Amino acid sequence: MGLSIPHLLVVLVIVVLVFGTKRLKNIGSDLGEAIRGFRSAVKEGSEDKTIARKEEEPLEGEVANKEKDRA
């Protein structure tokens, strides 16, 4: 029931015939750029959280601890 190598090759040939090699190359490079952008955004977001935790200030949209607000 799984996909074997001959099945994958047939799918690859059909995709190449439908889209063409140049368009597939563009799609691949666009997908790579999107993944790199996502990874850098996740990394920046985690850095922002660690900086905010050190400064003990809530981030924009972050729920603050109610006990801190009462003090």
C-alpha positions as CSV (number, residue, x, y, z in Angstrom):
1,M,0.0,0.0,0.0
2,G,3.0,2.3,0.4
3,L,4.7,4.3,-2.3
4,S,7.6,2.5,-3.9
5,I,10.4,3.9,-6.1
6,P,8.6,3.1,-9.4
7,H,5.4,4.8,-8.1
8,L,7.4,7.9,-7.1
9,L,9.2,8.0,-10.5
10,V,5.9,7.9,-12.4
11,V,4.6,10.7,-10.2
12,L,7.8,12.7,-10.9
13,V,7.5,12.2,-14.6
14,I,3.9,13.4,-14.6
15,V,4.8,16.5,-12.5
16,V,7.7,17.3,-14.9
17,L,5.4,17.0,-17.9
18,V,2.7,19.2,-16.4
19,F,4.8,21.9,-14.9
20,G,8.1,21.8,-16.8
21,T,11.6,21.8,-15.4
22,K,12.0,25.6,-15.3
23,R,8.9,26.1,-13.3
24,L,9.8,23.3,-10.9
25,K,13.2,25.0,-10.3
26,N,11.4,28.3,-9.5
27,I,9.0,26.5,-7.2
28,G,11.9,24.8,-5.4
29,S,13.8,28.0,-4.9
30,D,10.7,29.8,-3.7
31,L,10.0,27.0,-1.3
32,G,13.6,27.1,0.0
33,E,13.4,30.9,0.6
34,A,10.1,30.5,2.4
35,I,11.5,27.8,4.7
36,R,14.6,29.9,5.5
37,G,12.4,33.0,6.2
38,F,10.2,30.9,8.5
39,R,13.2,29.5,10.4
40,S,14.7,33.0,10.9
41,A,11.4,34.3,12.1
42,V,11.0,31.5,14.6
43,K,14.6,32.1,15.8
44,E,14.0,35.8,16.2
45,G,10.8,35.1,18.1
46,S,12.5,32.8,20.6
47,E,15.3,35.4,21.1
48,D,12.6,38.0,21.8
49,K,11.0,35.8,24.4
50,T,14.3,35.1,26.2
51,I,15.2,38.9,26.2
52,A,11.7,39.7,27.5
53,R,11.9,37.1,30.2
54,K,15.3,38.5,31.3
55,E,13.8,42.0,31.5
56,E,10.6,40.5,33.0
57,E,8.4,42.5,30.7
58,P,5.5,40.9,28.8
59,L,5.7,40.8,25.0
60,E,3.0,42.4,22.9
61,G,0.0,40.1,23.0
62,E,1.4,38.0,25.9
63,V,-0.7,37.5,29.0
64,A,1.0,39.0,32.0
65,N,1.0,37.3,35.4
66,K,-2.0,38.7,37.4
67,E,0.0,38.6,40.7
68,K,2.7,40.9,39.2
69,D,-0.1,43.4,38.0
70,R,-1.5,43.6,41.6
71,A,1.8,44.4,43.2
